[in-house]
Amino acid sequence: MVLAIVLCGCGDVVRGTPTWRGARLDRATLTAADFPPGVQYDRIDENPGQPDGQGGLPAMLSRPEGCSDGLTRVIAGSAERGPGSAQKYIVGYDGARMVMTVLSWQLDLDGLAAVAGRCAEYETFFDPSAPGLPVTTTRLEAPRPHALAYEQSMKLGDMRNSVYFSFENVGDSAVFGIAFPTVNPTIPVKGTLPQTFLDVASEQAQRLERR
């Protein structure tokens, strides 16, 4: 039907310049110039058709089941793949390292919130016969009202290790990020978690909003 309309000339002509979705994401993605001098910034080029998690380690076992990779599975479940579907970059401070992803599609925020609630407290295992390691998922107050932000902490002996997540839909697109406490004295700019990460996620969402 589409081919017939084109051949007979019966379709309306939509005037203007077509915009490839990758070009829009390029304009909406923060660059090194948006960060203080000395902050590490690197773009990540990935195979856009590669399935999520390909080549990575399998998820750890958990009780309740599915908590160790629950957020990842929700993101993958609504993912659109192909050229121009996502832009990813790394930002590094002395004290914080984060991976930010700008998407041409929306995240399932309800699904993410449901997993975070179900897995507010769970145990994860390196081996089924080993004792479980307690993990908590705690909602954080995000700078923007529609964003979701979480701290996920694992207790290993006397040590407590945390990672941080942020998710937000902006129009028909989205941004999400993950941050790790990482000391790197070669970087002259200090970062603190979760505040530096939440600030970056907010600035990225604002840039996407303007595009």
Buried (B, 14 or more C-beta within 10 A) or exposed (E): EEEEEEEEEEEEEEEEEEEEBBEBBBEBBBEEEBBEEEBBBEEEEEEEEEEEEEEEEEBBBBEEEBBBBBBBBBBEEBBEBEEBBBBBBEBBBBBBBBBBBBBBBBBBBEBBBEBBEBBBEBBBBEEEEEEBBBBBBEEBEBBBEEBBBBBBBBEEEEEEEBBBBBBBBBEEBBBBBBBBBBEEEEBEBEBEBBEBBBEBBBBBBBBBBEB
